[in-house]
Amino acid sequence: MAFESIDPATGQRLASFPALTREQIRAALDLARDAFAEWRLVPPERRVEPLRRLAETLLRGKQAFARLMSREMGKPLAAAEAEVAKCAWVARHYADTAPAALAPEVLDVGPARCRVERHPLGAVLAVMPWNFPFWQVIRCAAPTLAAGNVILLKHAPNVPQCGIALEGLFARAGFPRGVFQNMFARVGDVPAILDDPIVQAASLTGSVGAGAALAGEAGRRVKRTVLELGGSDPFIVLSGADLDQAVSTGVAARMMNSGQSCIAAKRFLIHQDIASEFEARFVEQVRALCVGGPLDPATEVGPLARRDIRDLVAEQVRESVQAGARLATGGRIPDRTGWYYEPTVLADVPGGCPAAEEEIFGPVASLRCVESLEEAIEVANGTEFGLSASVWTNDPEEAALAVRDIEAGGVFVNAMSASDPRVPFGGIKKSGYGRELGAEALREFVNLKTVWTNPS
């Protein structure tokens, strides 16, 4: 199996790299073991120093890193530059906050003295996706490394150059050799990697199937996992909402990263009193989006990352229309080179079709009219996913009811669902478990060691 870098805008193969041999995997595990033996002893105040340099290095190379992402997975250049800046933010955040968050906690159990210490576990296998090829890796690595663990990165096969660039980035920031390694490992190599005692945990962002498979392998070895899986996030707009803001935010929330985001708004549940006006404005703004090459600064929606992803999106739209959804705009594969799909709006989406039940990983919005907030919540919860939700209302009681009853890891009121280094991020149901970001991320892969000392 080769790890291939193919430009989604042209179909041109950019580079190819062979998978690691068993001997090379063994050497990487041995290096991780040696690196952890030293890294775990570095005080948190010193462990975060390379994170500050990582942020500086990211910002100095922002344009080059952004172009690499755009070439390798089709992300519009402006979005790629914003991703690099966000990576620098998360690195700085943990450099500032990790030492205090990892400090021993003193408990009052008198007359004994008791404290809870947070000790690193070992190596964490990071299985990361292609859609945010820098952000997903660094948001996992920053708290994990600050806690004293080391990282073995198994990046998505279609972004191998990003994986190489990330390993070089961490090295230039001053992390010791072996603390962060990029591994061109096959899926079939994962059980052997998890077998090694140095690997004590795994973190995966990806599909439900991939997450279930990794969790099963880790569970058989009694090793921890954090999973951030798919999402079909609801975007609920009620009759008293600021319609201008809801429409413009909704378009941005659905079309960001060309629609390839787990946390993107996907199912728009609009109160019947404003449904027609919302649809008209929403469709107008979607039609105005600039579709083009990812390196063109004017581009807002670029190609999808792979041909098979584009073809699946087209099939999901076709099946949804056959089931009764109304095509309000888009719905075609453009006649151009590359793996493009027109920004699309499906209206009157019925239950049971792909647009209502599945995650469409592309620039497709699904609109459905609802009679009440209660109906909106019922529809919002009627999916296997529970990552995040956005609710638009000026009624505090409606907002409180939505926050209480929507089944999701996050509810954003009059705001777009987003990840932020300062707050925990993750889902429930088949969107996964565990939390990234916030102080919680620093505690996912540590040993909470109780130290109890009786008076002598």
C-alpha positions as CSV (number, residue, x, y, z in Angstrom):
1,M,0.0,0.0,0.0
2,A,1.3,3.4,-1.0
3,F,0.4,6.7,0.7
4,E,-0.5,8.9,-2.3
5,S,-0.8,12.6,-2.5
6,I,-3.2,13.6,-5.3
7,D,-4.3,17.1,-6.1
8,P,-8.2,17.1,-5.9
9,A,-8.4,20.1,-8.3
10,T,-6.6,18.3,-11.1
11,G,-6.4,14.6,-10.3
12,Q,-2.6,14.9,-10.7
13,R,-0.5,12.6,-8.5
14,L,1.9,14.8,-6.5
15,A,3.9,12.3,-4.5
16,S,3.8,8.7,-3.2
17,F,5.4,7.1,-0.1
18,P,5.7,3.4,0.8
19,A,4.1,2.0,3.9
20,L,6.5,1.2,6.8
21,T,7.8,-2.3,7.1
22,R,7.4,-4.3,10.3
23,E,11.0,-3.6,11.1
24,Q,10.5,0.2,10.7
25,I,7.4,0.1,12.9
26,R,9.4,-1.8,15.5
27,A,12.1,0.9,15.4
28,A,9.5,3.6,15.8
29,L,8.0,2.0,18.8
30,D,11.5,1.5,20.4
31,L,12.2,5.2,19.7
32,A,8.9,6.2,21.3
33,R,9.8,4.1,24.4
34,D,13.2,5.8,24.8
35,A,11.7,9.3,24.2
36,F,9.0,8.7,26.7
37,A,11.5,7.6,29.4
38,E,13.0,11.1,29.3
39,W,10.1,13.2,28.3
40,R,7.9,12.1,31.2
41,L,10.5,13.4,33.7
42,V,10.5,16.9,32.2
43,P,8.5,19.3,34.4
44,P,5.3,20.6,32.8
45,E,6.7,24.2,32.9
46,R,9.5,23.1,30.6
47,R,7.4,20.6,28.5
48,V,5.3,23.5,27.2
49,E,8.3,25.6,26.0
50,P,8.4,23.9,22.6
51,L,4.7,24.5,22.2
52,R,5.4,28.3,22.2
53,R,8.0,27.7,19.6
54,L,5.6,25.5,17.6
55,A,3.1,28.4,17.5
56,E,5.8,30.8,16.3
57,T,7.0,28.3,13.6
58,L,3.5,27.8,12.4
59,L,2.8,31.5,11.9
60,R,6.2,32.1,10.2
61,G,5.4,29.3,7.7
62,K,1.6,30.0,7.4
63,Q,1.6,30.5,3.6
64,A,3.7,27.4,2.9
65,F,1.7,25.2,5.2
66,A,-1.6,26.5,3.8
67,R,-0.6,25.9,0.2
68,L,0.4,22.3,1.1
69,M,-3.0,21.6,2.6
70,S,-4.7,23.2,-0.4
71,R,-2.7,21.2,-2.9
72,E,-3.1,17.9,-1.0
73,M,-6.8,17.9,0.0
74,G,-8.4,20.8,-1.8
75,K,-9.0,23.2,1.0
76,P,-9.6,26.8,-0.1
77,L,-6.4,28.8,0.6
78,A,-8.1,31.3,2.9
79,A,-9.5,28.5,5.0
80,A,-6.1,26.8,5.1
81,E,-4.4,29.9,6.4
82,A,-7.1,30.2,9.0
83,E,-6.4,26.6,10.0
84,V,-2.7,27.3,10.5
85,A,-3.5,30.3,12.7
86,K,-5.9,28.2,14.8
87,C,-3.2,25.6,15.3
88,A,-0.9,28.3,16.6
89,W,-3.7,29.4,19.0
90,V,-4.2,25.9,20.5
91,A,-0.4,25.5,20.9
92,R,-0.2,28.8,22.8
93,H,-3.3,28.0,24.8
94,Y,-1.8,24.8,26.3
95,A,1.6,26.5,26.8
96,D,-0.2,29.0,29.0
97,T,-2.6,26.7,30.8
98,A,-1.2,23.2,31.0
99,P,1.2,23.6,34.0
100,A,-1.6,24.8,36.3
101,A,-4.1,22.3,35.0
102,L,-1.6,19.4,35.6
103,A,-0.6,20.6,39.1
104,P,-1.3,18.2,42.0
105,E,-4.7,18.6,43.6
106,V,-4.6,18.7,47.4
107,L,-7.6,17.1,49.1
108,D,-8.8,17.6,52.7
109,V,-9.0,14.2,54.2
110,G,-7.3,15.0,57.6
111,P,-5.5,14.0,59.6
112,A,-3.8,12.3,56.6
113,R,-2.3,14.3,53.7
114,C,-3.7,13.5,50.3
115,R,-3.1,14.8,46.9
116,V,-4.0,13.7,43.3
117,E,-1.1,13.8,40.8
118,R,-1.4,13.5,37.1
119,H,1.2,11.3,35.5
120,P,1.6,10.6,31.7
121,L,0.8,7.1,30.4
122,G,3.2,6.5,27.5
123,A,2.7,6.7,23.7
124,V,-0.7,7.7,22.3
125,L,-1.5,6.5,18.8
126,A,-3.2,9.4,17.0
127,V,-5.3,8.2,14.0
128,M,-6.2,11.5,12.3
129,P,-8.3,12.5,9.2
130,W,-7.6,14.5,6.1
131,N,-10.3,17.2,6.3
132,F,-8.3,19.4,8.7
133,P,-4.9,17.9,8.3
134,F,-3.0,20.2,10.6
135,W,-5.7,21.2,13.1
136,Q,-6.9,17.7,14.0
137,V,-3.3,16.6,14.7
138,I,-2.2,19.6,16.7
139,R,-5.4,19.9,18.8
140,C,-4.7,16.3,19.8
141,A,-0.9,16.6,20.2
142,A,-0.7,19.8,22.1
143,P,-2.5,18.7,25.4
144,T,-1.2,15.1,25.0
145,L,2.5,16.2,24.8
146,A,2.0,18.8,27.5
147,A,0.8,16.0,29.8
148,G,4.1,14.2,29.2
149,N,3.0,11.5,26.7
150,V,4.5,11.0,23.3
151,I,2.7,10.8,19.9
152,L,2.6,8.2,17.1
153,L,0.8,9.8,14.2
154,K,-1.1,7.6,11.7
155,H,-2.4,10.3,9.4
156,A,-4.9,9.7,6.6
157,P,-3.3,8.1,3.5
158,N,-4.2,10.9,1.1
159,V,-2.3,13.6,3.1
160,P,1.1,12.1,3.5
161,Q,3.0,15.3,2.8
162,C,1.1,17.0,5.7
163,G,2.2,14.2,8.0
164,I,5.8,14.7,7.0
165,A,5.5,18.4,7.4
166,L,4.0,18.0,10.9
167,E,6.9,15.8,12.0
168,G,9.4,18.3,10.8
169,L,7.4,21.1,12.4
170,F,7.5,19.5,15.9
171,A,11.2,18.8,15.5
172,R,12.0,22.4,14.6
173,A,10.0,23.6,17.6
174,G,12.4,21.7,19.8
175,F,10.5,18.6,20.8
176,P,13.1,15.8,21.5
177,R,13.6,13.1,18.9
178,G,10.9,10.5,19.1
179,V,8.4,12.6,21.1
180,F,6.3,13.1,17.9
181,Q,6.6,10.6,15.0
182,N,4.8,10.4,11.7
183,M,4.2,6.8,10.8
184,F,3.1,5.5,7.3
185,A,1.4,2.6,8.9
186,R,-1.4,0.5,7.3
187,V,-4.7,-0.1,9.0
188,G,-3.6,-3.7,9.4
189,D,-0.6,-2.6,11.4
190,V,-2.7,-1.0,14.1
191,P,-3.2,-4.2,16.2
192,A,0.5,-4.8,16.4
193,I,1.1,-1.2,17.3
194,L,-1.5,-1.4,20.1
195,D,0.1,-4.7,21.3
196,D,3.3,-2.8,22.3
197,P,3.3,-1.9,26.0
198,I,4.6,1.6,25.3
199,V,1.3,2.4,23.5
200,Q,-1.2,3.0,26.3
201,A,-4.0,4.9,24.5
202,A,-5.3,5.9,21.1
203,S,-7.2,8.9,19.8
204,L,-9.2,8.8,16.5
205,T,-11.1,11.4,14.5
206,G,-12.9,9.8,11.7
207,S,-15.9,7.6,10.7
208,V,-18.1,5.6,13.0
209,G,-16.8,2.4,11.4
210,A,-13.1,3.4,11.9
211,G,-13.8,4.5,15.5
212,A,-15.6,1.3,16.4
213,A,-12.8,-0.9,14.9
214,L,-10.1,1.0,16.8
215,A,-12.1,1.0,20.1
216,G,-12.6,-2.8,19.7
217,E,-8.8,-3.4,19.2
218,A,-7.9,-1.1,22.1
219,G,-10.6,-2.5,24.3
220,R,-9.3,-6.1,23.8
221,R,-6.0,-4.8,25.1
222,V,-7.6,-2.7,27.9
223,K,-6.2,0.6,26.5
224,R,-7.9,4.0,26.6
225,T,-9.5,5.7,23.6
226,V,-10.9,9.1,22.7
227,L,-13.2,9.1,19.6
228,E,-14.4,12.0,17.7
229,L,-16.6,10.5,14.9
230,G,-19.2,11.7,12.5
231,G,-21.9,14.3,12.9
232,S,-25.2,15.3,11.4
233,D,-25.6,18.6,13.3
234,P,-28.9,20.3,13.5
235,F,-29.3,24.0,12.8
236,I,-32.6,25.1,14.3
237,V,-34.1,28.5,13.4
238,L,-37.2,29.6,15.3
239,S,-39.7,32.3,14.4
240,G,-38.2,35.0,16.6
241,A,-34.6,34.6,15.4
242,D,-32.5,37.2,13.7
243,L,-33.1,35.9,10.2
244,D,-30.3,37.8,8.5
245,Q,-27.7,36.5,11.0
246,A,-29.2,33.0,10.9
247,V,-29.1,32.7,7.1
248,S,-25.5,34.1,6.7
249,T,-24.2,32.0,9.5
250,G,-26.0,28.9,8.3
251,V,-24.4,29.2,4.9
252,A,-21.0,29.6,6.4
253,A,-21.6,26.7,8.8
254,R,-22.6,24.3,6.1
255,M,-20.2,25.3,3.4
256,M,-17.0,25.7,5.4
257,N,-14.2,23.5,4.2
258,S,-16.3,22.7,1.1
259,G,-18.8,21.0,3.4
260,Q,-16.2,18.5,4.7
261,S,-16.5,18.9,8.5
262,C,-17.9,16.7,11.2
263,I,-19.2,19.8,13.1
264,A,-20.7,21.5,10.0
265,A,-24.4,22.3,10.2
266,K,-26.1,19.7,8.0
267,R,-29.8,19.5,8.9
268,F,-31.6,22.9,8.9
269,L,-34.9,22.7,10.9
270,I,-36.8,25.9,10.2
271,H,-40.0,27.0,11.9
272,Q,-42.9,27.1,9.5
273,D,-43.6,30.8,10.0
274,I,-40.3,31.7,8.4
275,A,-39.4,28.7,6.3
276,S,-40.2,30.2,2.9
277,E,-38.2,33.4,3.6
278,F,-35.3,31.5,5.1
279,E,-35.1,29.1,2.1
280,A,-35.2,32.0,-0.4
281,R,-32.4,33.9,1.3
282,F,-30.4,30.8,2.0
283,V,-30.6,29.6,-1.6
284,E,-29.6,33.0,-2.9
285,Q,-26.5,33.1,-0.8
286,V,-25.5,29.5,-1.7
287,R,-25.8,30.3,-5.4
288,A,-23.5,33.3,-4.9
289,L,-20.7,31.2,-3.5
290,C,-17.5,31.2,-5.6
291,V,-16.5,27.7,-6.7
292,G,-13.0,27.3,-8.0
293,G,-9.5,26.1,-7.6
294,P,-8.3,26.0,-4.0
295,L,-5.3,28.2,-4.6
296,D,-7.4,31.0,-6.0
297,P,-7.9,33.6,-3.2
298,A,-11.5,34.2,-4.4
299,T,-12.6,30.6,-4.0
300,E,-15.1,29.8,-1.2
301,V,-15.9,26.2,-2.2
302,G,-13.2,24.0,-3.6
303,P,-13.1,20.4,-4.8
304,L,-13.8,17.5,-2.5
305,A,-10.8,15.7,-1.2
306,R,-11.2,12.4,-3.2
307,R,-13.2,11.2,-6.2
308,D,-15.0,8.5,-4.1
309,I,-16.2,11.2,-1.6
310,R,-17.5,13.3,-4.5
311,D,-19.3,10.4,-6.0
312,L,-20.9,9.3,-2.7
313,V,-22.2,12.9,-2.2
314,A,-23.8,12.8,-5.6
315,E,-25.4,9.4,-4.9
316,Q,-26.8,10.6,-1.5
317,V,-28.3,13.6,-3.2
318,R,-29.8,11.5,-6.0
319,E,-31.4,9.1,-3.5
320,S,-32.7,11.9,-1.4
321,V,-34.4,13.5,-4.4
322,Q,-35.9,10.2,-5.4
323,A,-37.3,9.8,-1.9
324,G,-39.1,13.2,-2.2
325,A,-36.6,15.9,-1.3
326,R,-36.9,19.0,-3.5
327,L,-33.7,20.2,-5.3
328,A,-33.7,24.0,-4.6
329,T,-30.3,24.6,-6.2
330,G,-27.2,22.7,-7.3
331,G,-27.2,18.9,-7.3
332,R,-24.8,18.4,-10.2
333,I,-21.2,17.4,-10.8
334,P,-19.7,20.3,-12.7
335,D,-18.2,19.7,-16.2
336,R,-14.6,20.5,-15.1
337,T,-11.4,18.8,-14.1
338,G,-11.2,17.8,-10.5
339,W,-13.5,16.4,-7.9
340,Y,-16.0,19.2,-7.6
341,Y,-19.7,19.2,-6.5
342,E,-22.0,22.1,-6.8
343,P,-23.1,23.8,-3.6
344,T,-26.5,22.2,-3.1
345,V,-29.7,22.9,-1.1
346,L,-32.3,20.2,-0.6
347,A,-35.7,21.4,0.7
348,D,-38.7,19.5,2.1
349,V,-36.4,16.7,3.1
350,P,-38.4,13.6,4.2
351,G,-37.4,11.3,7.0
352,G,-35.6,8.1,6.0
353,C,-33.6,9.4,3.1
354,P,-29.8,9.9,3.1
355,A,-30.1,13.7,3.6
356,A,-32.1,13.1,6.8
357,E,-30.4,10.0,8.2
358,E,-26.8,10.0,7.0
359,E,-23.8,12.4,7.2
360,I,-23.3,14.0,3.8
361,F,-19.7,15.0,3.7
362,G,-19.9,17.7,1.1
363,P,-21.5,21.1,0.2
364,V,-25.1,19.9,0.7
365,A,-27.6,21.6,3.0
366,S,-30.9,19.8,4.0
367,L,-33.9,22.0,4.9
368,R,-37.0,20.8,6.7
369,C,-40.0,22.7,8.0
370,V,-41.1,22.2,11.6
371,E,-44.1,23.4,13.5
372,S,-42.6,23.9,16.9
373,L,-39.4,23.8,19.0
374,E,-40.5,20.5,20.4
375,E,-40.8,19.0,16.9
376,A,-37.4,20.5,16.0
377,I,-35.8,18.8,19.0
378,E,-37.4,15.5,18.2
379,V,-36.1,15.6,14.6
380,A,-32.7,16.8,15.8
381,N,-32.4,13.9,18.2
382,G,-33.7,11.4,15.6
383,T,-30.2,10.4,14.4
384,E,-27.4,8.2,15.6
385,F,-25.1,11.2,15.9
386,G,-24.8,13.7,18.7
387,L,-21.8,16.0,18.1
388,S,-23.1,19.5,18.2
389,A,-26.1,21.7,17.5
390,S,-26.9,25.4,16.8
391,V,-30.2,27.0,17.9
392,W,-31.4,30.4,16.8
393,T,-34.0,32.2,19.0
394,N,-34.4,35.4,21.0
395,D,-36.6,33.6,23.6
396,P,-34.6,32.6,26.7
397,E,-37.1,29.9,27.6
398,E,-36.8,28.3,24.1
399,A,-33.0,28.4,24.4
400,A,-33.1,26.8,27.8
401,L,-35.4,24.0,26.6
402,A,-33.1,23.4,23.6
403,V,-30.0,23.2,25.7
404,R,-31.7,20.8,28.1
405,D,-33.2,18.4,25.6
406,I,-30.9,18.3,22.5
407,E,-28.7,15.2,22.6
408,A,-25.3,16.5,21.7
409,G,-21.9,17.3,23.1
410,G,-22.4,21.0,22.5
411,V,-25.3,23.4,21.9
412,F,-24.6,26.9,20.5
413,V,-27.3,29.5,20.9
414,N,-27.3,32.2,18.2
415,A,-23.9,31.0,17.1
416,M,-22.2,28.6,14.8
417,S,-21.0,25.3,16.3
418,A,-17.2,25.5,16.5
419,S,-14.2,24.0,18.3
420,D,-12.3,26.4,20.7
421,P,-9.1,25.5,22.6
422,R,-10.6,26.9,25.8
423,V,-13.6,24.6,26.0
424,P,-14.1,20.8,25.8
425,F,-15.1,19.4,22.4
426,G,-16.6,16.0,21.6
427,G,-19.9,14.1,21.1
428,I,-22.2,11.5,22.4
429,K,-24.0,8.5,20.8
430,K,-22.2,7.5,17.6
431,S,-20.4,10.8,17.4
432,G,-17.9,9.3,19.9
433,Y,-16.8,9.8,23.5
434,G,-14.1,11.6,25.5
435,R,-13.2,15.2,25.1
436,E,-10.6,17.1,23.2
437,L,-9.6,20.7,24.0
438,G,-10.2,22.6,27.2
439,A,-8.7,21.4,30.5
440,E,-10.5,18.1,30.0
441,A,-8.1,17.2,27.1
442,L,-5.1,17.3,29.5
443,R,-6.7,14.7,31.7
444,E,-7.8,12.1,29.1
445,F,-4.4,10.4,28.8
446,V,-3.0,10.7,32.3
447,N,-2.9,8.4,35.4
448,L,-4.7,10.1,38.2
449,K,-2.5,8.9,41.0
450,T,-3.8,9.2,44.5
451,V,-1.0,9.9,47.0
452,W,-2.1,9.3,50.6
453,T,0.3,9.9,53.5
454,N,-0.6,9.2,57.1
455,P,1.0,11.3,59.8
456,S,4.1,9.7,61.2
